[in-house]
Amino acid sequence: MLSLSTGLLLSSALINNIHAQDKPYHLSKTFHIASAGGWDYLAVNNNKLYVSHGTQLNILDKTTGDSIGVIPNTTGIHGIAFANALNKGFTSNGKLNSITVFDLATNNITNQIQVGENPDAIIFEPFSQKIITCNGRSKDLSVVDPQSNKVIATIALAGKPETAVSDGEGKVFVNIEDKSEIAVVNLKTMSVETKWSIAPGEEPTGLAFDNKSKRLFAGCDNKLLMVIDATNGKTIAKVPIGEGCDGVAFDNESKTIFTSNGEDGTMTVIKEKSTNSFEVINTVTTKKGARTIAIDEATHAIYLPTAEFVPGPHEGKRPPMVPGSFQILVYNK
């Protein structure tokens, strides 16, 4: 039997843990990168933060923000992927229609691979052990063997692919931005198996996946997060989010979904309460322009890139950034 004091200690620990889980995210650090250029995706790997930035990839210490290295000549860079067993990193270079391959230990560039037109998101797919790019202009996927650095397949799609996630069992789910669909790609046959409408969600961009509950989380341009059953394509929930979402992240441990909403400068925090129940638990103020997102599942830190912008009316166009103001916002509980 537990003593009264032991019981009180356990109760106190449980209460503290619940409070820690409910605690809202707050801005803990800002990493500054004083150079010009736009940005897109960023990723955490082996205690390093990899940030796409204009014509280069910036590599930072994920804790301090100190510069570790730069991968140059990646014009129009969008995404970053890693084949850690091969000690290789990969960038998708949208304006060059290529992938840059670099050594993760030395940051030396080792190869350039030509892929489809305007490669955007890029992933390492664990089932096939391949690198896959989403090519927006040619409307297809390039499947690359990371050992030989060669394209082994091109998979045609019915629209513009934005982001892809894998179930680790031979299927890849791809947001088709201009069709408001998710394409299901079978890597065993290297073909599209089926397509699912995600209406009323429009123009899906960010995509994340809970492999345990088999739920897909698609961030849409009309301020909705669509939750889709990855086994049959059925819509499970539609959750209101902020405006201008271009990224979705999922914390497997806390069962929490995050959307980065660049137009209104917020991050929507959504709790997966059960397989079919989802609730917005917080809306965190970030900064305008913070539209993409990465999570460090080891520390649960959230990273969002943005910049300062030139004030004034810009006739419906994206306002120009203040030169040298590029920054990474770091959020923690």
N, C-alpha and C positions, 0 to 999 in steps of 0.2 A: 504494500500500500504506500502511496506517495505521502510524504509529510506535508503539512499545511504550507510551510515555507517553500518547499520544492514546487508544490502546485501553484503557488502564487508566482514564482519565478517563471514557470512554464506559461502561465496565462499572460504574464507581462510580455514575454518574448513573442507569443502569438499575436498579441495586440500590436506590438511594435512592428512586426512583420507585415500585418495587414495595413497599418498606417504607411509603411514604406512603399507598399505596392500602390496605394492610392495617391501618393505624393505626386504633384504635377511636375512635369519637366520644366527646367529653367535654363536660361543661357548661362553656361559656366565659363566658356572661353571663346575667343575669336582669333582665328589664325589669319594673318594678313599675307597676301602674295602680291608684291608690288610690281605687277607687269600688266600689260594690256591684253585684251582678248576676251572672247566669250567663254562659255562653259556649258557642260552638259552633265554627264554622269560622274560619280565618284564611287570609290570602293575601298574597303578595308581588307588587308591581307598581311598576315605575319607581322602584326604590330606597326604596319605602315598604312598611311592614308594616301591613296592614289587619286589625283584630281585632274580631270580633263580641263584643258585651258587653252583655247585658241589654236595655236600651232604646236603645242607641246603637252607633255604629261608631267605634272609636278608631283613629286614624291615627298611626303612629310612624315615626321614622327607623329603617330596618331595621338600621343599624349601631350607633347609639348608644342607641336606645330613647326618644329625646326625643319629646315629643308635638308633632305637626304640626297636628292638627285633630281635630274630632269631628263626626260626622253624627248629629244627635239624632232622637228620635221614630221609632225603628225597632224598636218593641216586639216582642219575640220574635225578634229577628234571628238568622238561621242562617248564611247564606253571602254571599259577595261575588264579583261578576264585573265584567269590564272590557271595554269597547269602546274601545280606545285610539285608533283612527283617528277616532272621533267625540268623543274627550275626555270619555267618560262612564263613570261607575261605577254599579253596581247592587247593592242589598242585598235579600235575601229576608226579609220580615218575617212570621214564622210566626203571630203572634197578631193581625195586622192583615189577613192574606190579601192582601198587597200587595208591590210592589217600590218601593223608593225610588230615584230617579234623581238622581245628583249630578254636578257638574262636577269633573273630576279636577284641574284647575288651581286652582280657587278653593274647592272643597269646598262650594259652594252647592248646596242642593237645588233641582232644576229641575222635577221631576215626581213624581207618585205613580201607579202602575199597579195596578189590581185584577186579581188572578190567581186560581188555584184555592185550595182550603182548605189552610191550614197549609203554605205553601211552605217547603221545607227547603233542600236543595242548589240552587245556581244556577250555570250555566256560560255562557260565551260560546262558541258553536259556530261554528268557523271556516268550514266548508263553506257553510252557509246564511247565515252572518253574522247569526245570531239569538241572542237570550238565551233560555235555557230554565230553567224552575224545575221541581223535583220536588215535587209537592203531595201530602203524606202522607195527609191526611184525605180529600180528594176522589179520591185514587188516580188521578192523571193528571199530564200534563205541560202546562204553559202555554208556548207559543212566542210570543215577543215580538219585534216589529220594533224595534230600538234607535233607528232614525231617526225613526219616527213615534210611538214609545212606546205602541204598541197591540198587544194580543193578536191574533195572526193565526190561531192554531190551538190547539185543545185535544185532546190525544191521550190517550184512555182506556187504562188499564192494568188488569191482573188483580189487582193487589195494591198494597201501599204502597211507593212509590219512595223510595229513600234517597239514592243518589248516582248521577251520570251522568258518562260520559266519551265523547268523540267520536273517531272514527278519521280525521276530517278529510276524509272522502270520501263523506259523506252518511249515515252510520250513527251512531247513538248507543246506547251500552250502558248499561242502567239496572239497578242492584241492586234487586230486589224483596224487601224485608226480611222480610215475613210469609209469603213463598212459597218462600224459599231458591232463587230463580231469578234469572237475568239476562234481561231483555227486550231484544230487538234492535229498535230503532226506525228506520224508513226515513224520512228527512226529505224525500225526493223525493215520497213518497206521504202523508206525515204520518200514518203508521200503524205498528202493531206488526207486524213481519215474522215474528218467531218468538220462542220462549221456550226457554231452556236451563236445565235443572236443574243445580245445583252441589252436589248431595249428594255426600259427607256433610257439606258445609259448611252451617251453619245461621245464619239471621238475618244475611245479609250487610249490612255497613254501608259501610266505606271501600272505594273502588275506584280503581285506577290502571291505566295502559295503556302498554305498550311498542309503539309503532307499527311499529318495525322488525321485531321478532320476531312481531308480532300476538298478543301474550299479554296477557290480562286478569288482574289481581291483586285478588281479592275477599277482604277481611278479614271473618272470620265470628265470631259470638258464642261458638262452641264451640272457640275457641283454634286455629283453622285459617286459613291463607291458602290459598285455592283458586286455582290457576293454570289458566286456561281458554284454549283456542285460539279466538281471535276470528274465525276463518274458518269454524268448524264447530260450536263449542260443546263440543268434547270436553275432558274433564278431563286436564290434563297432569301436574299434581302437586298434592299437599296437604302443606303445610309447617306444622309446629307453631309457634305464636306464643304470646304472653302473653294474659292474660285481660282482657276489656273493650275490645277493639279497636273504635275508632270512626273511624279514619282510616288511609289508606294513601298513601304518597308514593313516587314513582319518580324516581331520578336517571338521566337518559338517558346521561350521559357515562360514569359508572362502572358502569352496569347493576346498580344496587343498589335493592332494595325496602326500605321502612321501614314498620313498623306501630306505631302508638301504642296502648299497652295500658293503659287508664286504671285498671282495677281493681287490677292488681298493680304499677303504677308502673314499667313497663319499656317499652323500644323494641326490637323485634326487627329485626335487620339481616340481610337475605337477599341473597345474591349470585346473579345470573342468570349462571351459568357458561356456559350454552349455551341454545339454544332450548328444550330439554326438560330441563335440569338446573338445580336450584335448591338452595342450601345456606345454612343459618343460619350466619353467620360471627361474630355477636356479639349479646349481649343486654345492652343499656345500661340501667342504673338511672336512672329519671327521677323522677317523683313521682306519687303516687296522684292520680287526677283528670286526668292529662295524656292525654286520650283522642283528641284530634284533632291534626292535624299539617299543616305546610306546609314545602315545600323551596324554597330560593332556588337555582335552577339556575345562576345566575351565580357564586355563591360556595360553593355546596354546603352552606350553613348549614341547620340544621333548627330549626324553631320549634314549640314545644308550649305551649299555654295550660293553666294550672291555678290552684290557690289552696291556702291552708292550710285545714284543716277542723277543726271542733269535735270534740274527742275524746269517746269514750264510746259505749255501745250506742245504736243508732238504729232498732231493730226492723225491720231489713231495708230501711230507706229510705236514700236517699243522704244522707250526713251534711251538715249545713249548713256553708257556708263561713264562715271568719272574716271579718267585714266589713273591706274595705280591703286584703285580702291577695291580690287577683288579680294574676297574674304570667305572664310569657312566658319559658319556658326556652329558651335558645339553645345548640345543640350544634354543635360543629365538630370536625374531625379535628385 
